[in-house]
């Protein structure tokens, strides 16, 4: 266990995630040197006394042993598994990540999408998030979210149901189930995906930690999809972080009368990309000209395959009665010979039928009944 790794484990106990003052020191000094500065009171940081107070209760070696017993580890910049896109956060970048699970975080994050949204989600929102998580997983993309109720949980479960990889970024220790009722979900994520946190094992969630961890979700992934969010939803902070980092921000539209979609709709009006499927999400965050979504289309109409003459003759056949060949030809504005040839082909396909009173509409093969 290297001195630097122990020092970074210690810093995760001494300072809150995203502490830019510590981040600035780490630009020019090792973590071990920063810890020595804190011990000697030479950091130059105003109110550094708070760091020294926490030194008395810090047990970094115990934390490292604890996460190891869970099958986890502490990652730090320079490790092969470290996702280098986190460096885009600058001085607010994590100086270490506690990780639980056997999946490689860097490789997982290469093709990953954040799916976030309201805790108090509607059934519509949960259904969409679950389907989105499942379809992304089937397409080989990892799903990253925050492990909360509502949209987060639905997205995680959708990915797991498709036997895909999902990552939960927590505001508490990787061994803490919060919310407690999601403990079964966290166990499944740890078994088949990853649980990630900036705070050491055993750390409790704080209100500010939820907002601060959202920057990690945004920076870790190729883009952020907001499924449902009210105007003051915390999920929108993830979208704001993604936008600041130059990552795509995407929104799933909801019912215009739903309070839980007002934040998403405002984000779309302000420039977020409207998406309705995993394929459209992948097109937005994937390779240019490679991960293209199919063009949406409605149900096929048998008439679409008709040539212009046949379509013109068919339109000339009355809807409620039969008509003679000559009458159809006059209405269509083509010769009787052309009409006869077209009607013959239309009869073979079931579009028309000939009876004692003339030609009438039929039911073409393949048409809905």
C-alpha positions as CSV (number, residue, x, y, z in Angstrom):
1,X,0.0,0.0,0.0
2,X,1.8,3.1,-1.2
3,X,2.2,6.3,0.9
4,X,0.4,8.2,-1.9
5,X,-2.6,6.0,-1.9
6,X,-2.9,6.1,1.9
7,X,-2.5,9.9,1.8
8,X,-5.4,10.2,-0.8
9,X,-7.5,7.9,1.4
10,X,-6.8,10.3,4.2
11,X,-7.6,13.4,2.2
12,X,-11.0,11.8,1.4
13,X,-11.7,11.9,5.1
14,X,-10.2,15.4,5.8
15,X,-11.9,17.4,3.0
16,X,-15.3,17.3,1.4
17,X,-15.6,16.2,-2.3
18,X,-14.9,18.9,-4.8
19,X,-12.8,21.0,-2.4
20,X,-11.0,23.3,-4.9
21,X,-8.5,24.4,-2.2
22,X,-7.1,20.8,-1.9
23,X,-7.4,20.4,-5.7
24,X,-5.1,23.4,-6.3
25,X,-2.5,22.1,-3.8
26,X,-2.6,18.7,-5.6
27,X,-1.6,20.4,-8.9
28,X,1.9,21.1,-7.6
29,X,2.3,18.7,-4.7
30,X,1.7,15.0,-4.0
31,X,-1.1,14.0,-1.7
32,X,1.5,12.9,1.0
33,X,3.0,16.4,0.8
34,X,-0.4,18.0,1.2
35,X,-1.2,15.9,4.2
36,X,2.1,17.0,5.8
37,X,1.2,20.7,5.0
38,X,-2.1,20.1,6.9
39,X,-0.3,18.6,9.9
40,X,2.1,21.5,10.1
41,X,-0.4,24.2,9.3
42,X,1.5,25.3,6.2
43,X,-1.2,24.9,3.5
44,X,-1.9,28.6,3.2
45,X,-5.6,27.7,3.3
46,X,-7.8,29.9,5.4
47,X,-9.6,28.0,8.2
48,X,-7.3,24.9,7.6
49,X,-7.9,24.1,11.3
50,X,-11.0,22.1,10.2
51,X,-8.7,19.7,8.3
52,X,-6.5,19.2,11.3
53,X,-9.4,18.5,13.6
54,X,-10.4,15.6,11.4
55,X,-6.9,14.2,11.5
56,X,-7.6,12.9,15.0
57,X,-10.3,10.6,13.8
58,X,-8.8,9.6,10.4
59,X,-8.0,5.9,9.9
60,X,-7.1,5.6,6.2
61,X,-5.5,2.1,6.5
62,X,-8.7,0.8,8.1
63,X,-10.8,2.3,5.4
64,X,-8.6,0.7,2.7
65,X,-8.8,-2.7,4.5
66,X,-12.6,-2.3,4.8
67,X,-13.2,-1.6,1.1
68,X,-10.8,-4.4,0.2
69,X,-12.9,-6.8,2.3
70,X,-15.9,-5.8,0.2
71,X,-14.1,-6.6,-3.0
72,X,-13.4,-3.0,-3.7
73,X,-10.4,-0.6,-4.0
74,X,-9.3,3.0,-3.9
75,X,-8.6,4.5,-7.3
76,X,-6.4,7.5,-7.9
77,X,-5.1,9.5,-10.8
78,X,-2.3,7.6,-12.5
79,X,-4.0,4.2,-12.0
80,X,-4.8,2.3,-15.2
81,X,-8.4,2.1,-14.1
82,X,-8.7,5.9,-13.5
83,X,-11.1,7.6,-16.0
84,X,-9.1,10.5,-17.3
85,X,-12.2,12.4,-18.4
86,X,-12.6,13.3,-14.7
87,X,-9.7,15.6,-15.1
88,X,-12.0,17.9,-17.1
89,X,-13.3,19.1,-13.7
90,X,-10.1,20.9,-13.0
91,X,-9.5,21.9,-9.4
92,X,-12.8,20.2,-8.5
93,X,-11.7,16.8,-9.9
94,X,-11.8,13.9,-7.4
95,X,-8.4,13.1,-5.9
96,X,-9.5,9.5,-5.3
97,X,-12.5,7.3,-5.8
98,X,-13.7,4.4,-3.6
99,X,-15.0,1.7,-5.9
100,X,-16.9,-1.5,-5.0
101,X,-17.3,-4.1,-7.7
102,X,-15.2,-6.1,-10.1
103,X,-15.8,-4.2,-13.4
104,X,-13.1,-1.9,-14.7
105,X,-14.3,1.7,-14.2
106,X,-12.3,3.3,-17.0
107,X,-13.4,0.8,-19.6
108,X,-17.0,1.0,-18.3
109,X,-17.0,4.8,-18.6
110,X,-15.7,4.8,-22.2
111,X,-19.3,4.1,-23.5
112,X,-21.5,5.3,-20.7
113,X,-24.6,7.5,-20.4
114,X,-25.9,9.2,-17.3
115,X,-29.7,8.7,-16.8
116,X,-31.0,10.9,-14.0
117,X,-34.3,12.4,-12.9
118,X,-36.8,12.9,-10.1
119,X,-37.0,10.8,-7.0
120,X,-40.7,11.3,-6.9
121,X,-41.1,9.9,-10.4
122,X,-44.3,9.1,-12.1
123,X,-45.1,5.7,-13.5
124,X,-44.5,7.0,-17.0
125,X,-41.0,8.3,-15.9
126,X,-40.0,5.0,-14.2
127,X,-41.2,3.0,-17.3
128,X,-39.2,5.2,-19.7
129,X,-36.1,5.2,-17.5
130,X,-36.3,1.4,-17.1
131,X,-36.7,0.9,-20.9
132,X,-33.9,3.4,-21.6
133,X,-31.5,1.6,-19.2
134,X,-32.4,-1.8,-20.7
135,X,-32.0,-0.7,-24.3
136,X,-28.7,1.1,-23.6
137,X,-27.4,-2.0,-22.0
138,X,-28.4,-4.2,-24.9
139,X,-26.6,-1.8,-27.2
140,X,-23.4,-2.1,-25.2
141,X,-23.6,1.1,-23.3
142,X,-23.2,1.5,-19.5
143,X,-25.8,3.3,-17.5
144,X,-24.6,5.7,-14.7
145,X,-26.9,7.2,-12.1
146,X,-27.1,8.1,-8.5
147,X,-28.8,5.1,-6.8
148,X,-31.7,7.2,-5.6
149,X,-35.4,6.4,-5.7
150,X,-37.5,7.0,-8.8
151,X,-35.7,7.5,-12.1
152,X,-32.2,6.5,-10.8
153,X,-33.4,3.2,-9.5
154,X,-35.5,2.4,-12.6
155,X,-32.5,3.1,-14.9
156,X,-30.2,0.9,-12.8
157,X,-32.8,-2.0,-12.7
158,X,-33.4,-1.7,-16.5
159,X,-29.7,-2.1,-17.2
160,X,-29.4,-5.0,-14.8
161,X,-32.5,-6.7,-16.3
162,X,-30.7,-6.7,-19.7
163,X,-27.6,-8.1,-18.0
164,X,-25.7,-4.9,-18.7
165,X,-23.3,-2.8,-16.6
166,X,-24.6,0.0,-14.4
167,X,-22.7,2.4,-12.1
168,X,-24.1,4.0,-9.0
169,X,-22.3,7.2,-7.9
170,X,-23.2,7.7,-4.2
171,X,-23.0,10.6,-1.8
172,X,-22.1,8.2,1.0
173,X,-19.7,5.4,1.6
174,X,-19.8,2.5,-0.9
175,X,-20.8,0.2,2.0
176,X,-23.7,2.4,3.1
177,X,-27.1,1.7,1.6
178,X,-28.9,5.0,1.1
179,X,-31.8,5.0,0.8
180,X,-31.8,1.9,3.0
181,X,-34.7,0.3,1.1
182,X,-32.4,0.1,-2.0
183,X,-30.0,-2.2,-0.3
184,X,-31.0,-5.2,-2.6
185,X,-30.5,-3.0,-5.6
186,X,-27.0,-1.9,-4.4
187,X,-26.0,-5.5,-3.8
188,X,-27.0,-6.3,-7.4
189,X,-25.1,-3.3,-8.7
190,X,-22.0,-4.3,-6.7
191,X,-22.2,-7.8,-8.1
192,X,-22.6,-7.0,-11.8
193,X,-21.5,-3.3,-12.0
194,X,-19.9,-0.7,-9.8
195,X,-20.6,1.4,-6.8
196,X,-18.5,4.6,-6.7
197,X,-18.0,7.3,-4.1
198,X,-15.6,10.1,-3.2
199,X,-16.1,9.7,0.6
200,X,-14.6,6.8,2.6
201,X,-16.5,3.6,3.7
202,X,-18.9,4.3,6.5
203,X,-19.4,8.0,5.5
204,X,-23.0,9.2,5.8
205,X,-24.8,11.1,3.1
206,X,-25.1,14.9,3.5
207,X,-27.3,17.2,1.5
208,X,-24.4,19.0,-0.1
209,X,-22.7,15.7,-1.1
210,X,-25.6,14.9,-3.3
211,X,-25.2,18.0,-5.4
212,X,-21.4,17.7,-5.4
213,X,-21.4,14.1,-6.6
214,X,-23.5,15.1,-9.6
215,X,-20.5,16.7,-11.2
216,X,-18.8,13.2,-11.1
217,X,-21.8,11.6,-12.9
218,X,-21.7,14.3,-15.6
219,X,-17.9,14.1,-16.1
220,X,-17.7,10.4,-16.1
221,X,-20.2,9.9,-18.9
222,X,-20.5,10.8,-22.6
223,X,-23.8,12.6,-22.1
224,X,-26.6,13.1,-19.6
225,X,-30.3,12.2,-20.1
226,X,-32.9,13.8,-17.9
227,X,-36.0,11.7,-17.8
228,X,-38.2,13.6,-15.3
229,X,-37.3,16.7,-13.3
230,X,-39.3,19.4,-11.7
231,X,-38.2,23.0,-12.0
232,X,-36.1,22.8,-8.8
233,X,-35.0,19.2,-9.2
234,X,-31.5,18.3,-8.1
235,X,-31.2,16.1,-11.3
236,X,-30.9,19.4,-13.3
237,X,-27.6,20.1,-11.6
238,X,-26.2,17.1,-13.3
239,X,-27.4,18.5,-16.6
240,X,-25.9,21.9,-15.8
241,X,-22.5,20.2,-15.0
242,X,-22.7,18.2,-18.3
243,X,-23.4,21.4,-20.3
244,X,-20.5,23.2,-18.6
245,X,-18.2,20.3,-19.5
246,X,-19.3,20.4,-23.1
247,X,-21.1,17.0,-22.8
248,X,-24.5,16.5,-24.6
249,X,-27.6,17.2,-22.5
250,X,-30.7,15.3,-23.5
251,X,-34.3,15.4,-22.3
252,X,-37.2,13.0,-22.4
253,X,-40.4,14.9,-23.0
254,X,-43.3,14.3,-20.6
255,X,-46.9,15.4,-20.4
256,X,-47.2,19.2,-20.6
257,X,-49.4,19.2,-17.5
258,X,-46.9,17.2,-15.4
259,X,-45.0,19.1,-12.7
260,X,-42.3,16.4,-12.8
261,X,-41.5,17.3,-16.5
262,X,-41.5,21.1,-16.2
263,X,-37.8,21.2,-15.6
264,X,-37.0,18.9,-18.5
265,X,-39.2,20.9,-20.8
266,X,-37.5,24.1,-19.8
267,X,-34.1,22.5,-20.4
268,X,-35.3,21.4,-23.9
269,X,-36.4,25.0,-24.6
270,X,-33.0,26.2,-23.5
271,X,-31.1,23.9,-25.9
272,X,-31.2,20.3,-24.5
273,X,-31.8,17.8,-27.2
274,X,-35.2,16.1,-27.2
275,X,-34.9,12.3,-27.4
276,X,-37.4,9.5,-27.2
277,X,-35.4,6.3,-27.4
278,X,-32.0,4.8,-26.5
279,X,-31.2,4.8,-30.2
280,X,-31.5,8.6,-30.3
281,X,-29.5,8.9,-27.2
282,X,-26.7,6.8,-28.7
283,X,-26.7,8.9,-31.9
284,X,-26.2,12.0,-29.8
285,X,-23.4,10.7,-27.6
286,X,-21.8,8.1,-29.9
287,X,-19.5,8.3,-32.8
288,X,-20.3,10.8,-35.6
289,X,-21.8,9.1,-38.6
290,X,-21.5,5.7,-36.8
291,X,-24.1,5.4,-34.1
292,X,-27.1,6.6,-36.1
293,X,-30.6,6.2,-35.0
294,X,-33.1,4.8,-37.5
295,X,-35.6,7.4,-38.9
296,X,-38.9,7.0,-37.1
297,X,-41.8,5.7,-39.2
298,X,-45.4,4.9,-38.8
299,X,-47.2,1.7,-39.7
300,X,-46.8,0.7,-43.4
301,X,-49.7,1.3,-45.8
302,X,-50.1,-1.3,-48.6
303,X,-50.8,1.6,-51.0
304,X,-47.2,2.9,-50.5
305,X,-46.0,0.1,-52.9
306,X,-48.3,1.1,-55.8
307,X,-46.9,2.7,-58.9
308,X,-48.4,6.2,-59.8
309,X,-50.9,4.8,-62.4
310,X,-52.3,2.1,-60.1
311,X,-52.6,4.6,-57.2
312,X,-54.4,7.1,-59.5
313,X,-56.9,4.4,-60.7
314,X,-57.4,3.1,-57.1
315,X,-58.3,6.7,-56.0
316,X,-60.9,6.8,-58.7
317,X,-62.8,3.8,-57.5
318,X,-65.8,5.0,-55.4
319,X,-65.8,4.2,-51.7
320,X,-69.5,3.3,-51.2
321,X,-70.6,1.8,-54.5
322,X,-69.3,0.0,-57.6
323,X,-68.4,1.7,-60.8
324,X,-67.9,0.7,-64.4
325,X,-64.5,0.6,-66.0
326,X,-65.4,3.6,-68.2
327,X,-66.5,5.6,-65.1
328,X,-63.3,4.8,-63.3
329,X,-61.2,5.8,-66.3
330,X,-63.0,9.1,-66.7
331,X,-62.5,10.0,-63.0
332,X,-58.8,8.9,-63.1
333,X,-58.3,10.8,-66.4
334,X,-56.6,7.9,-68.1
335,X,-57.6,5.6,-71.1
336,X,-59.8,2.6,-70.6
337,X,-57.0,0.3,-71.6
338,X,-54.7,1.8,-68.9
339,X,-57.5,1.5,-66.4
340,X,-58.2,-2.1,-67.3
341,X,-54.6,-3.1,-66.9
342,X,-54.3,-1.2,-63.5
343,X,-57.5,-2.7,-62.2
344,X,-56.3,-6.2,-63.1
345,X,-53.2,-5.7,-61.0
346,X,-55.2,-4.1,-58.2
347,X,-57.6,-7.0,-58.1
348,X,-54.7,-9.5,-57.8
349,X,-53.5,-7.6,-54.7
350,X,-57.0,-7.4,-53.2
351,X,-57.4,-3.6,-53.5
352,X,-60.4,-3.9,-55.7
353,X,-62.9,-6.6,-56.7
354,X,-65.1,-7.0,-59.8
355,X,-68.8,-7.8,-59.4
356,X,-72.0,-7.6,-61.4
357,X,-72.3,-3.8,-60.8
358,X,-68.7,-3.1,-61.8
359,X,-65.5,-2.4,-59.8
360,X,-65.6,-1.8,-56.0
361,X,-63.0,-1.5,-53.3
362,X,-61.6,-4.6,-51.6
363,X,-59.4,-5.4,-48.6
364,X,-55.8,-5.5,-49.7
365,X,-53.6,-8.3,-48.3
366,X,-51.5,-7.0,-45.4
367,X,-54.0,-4.2,-44.5
368,X,-55.3,-4.1,-40.9
369,X,-58.7,-5.6,-40.4
